[in-house]
Amino acid sequence: MFFTRFTALAAGFVLFATPTLSETIDAAGTGHGKSTATPVPVSEGLVMVHATSMYDRFETEDPNNPFASAKGPCFGSILIDKGAVSGEGLCHYTDGDGDVAAIKWMAKGMSAEGRTQGDWMVLGGTGKWATTSGGGTFDAGGDPYTNNVTGEMTRN
């Protein structure tokens, strides 16, 4: 009886003491593509914006950055209420391995140049994206359209 309890206890220690292998990756990069922002005025000082982007490439310094080969659409809406910016949307990226990522973006403000700024986070996906978490900030806009991304992602 003692031996059975000791064996079960030892197995539990081995199971819970086994380290989880994870890798933290710098998510910094610049997305390139096309974007449209369609303003829908509601009243004085209140404007809704229908935003869509199509990324054809990301430039990254870290070749392990999952964004390095990602491309695909983002869509969402932004609300400008007396200068205060809010809103959110989703991105559906496919990388060079065919894995799909779901990314959420949240608009928090606009720069003096009219670039949308905010936060992003990985929601999940397939393949490597199924075990990736993380997020950071973004700064998107301009002509040609770019999205400067910072942050970290962890693969578990």
Secondary structure, 3 states (H helix, E strand, C coil): CHHHHHHHHHHHHHHHHCCCCCEEEECCEEEEEEEEEEEEEEECCEEEEEEEEEEEEEEECCCCCHHHHCEEEEEEEEEEECCEEEEEEEEEEECCCCCEEEEEEEEEEECCCCCEEEEEEEEEECHHHHHEEEEEEEEEECCCCEEEEEEEEEEC
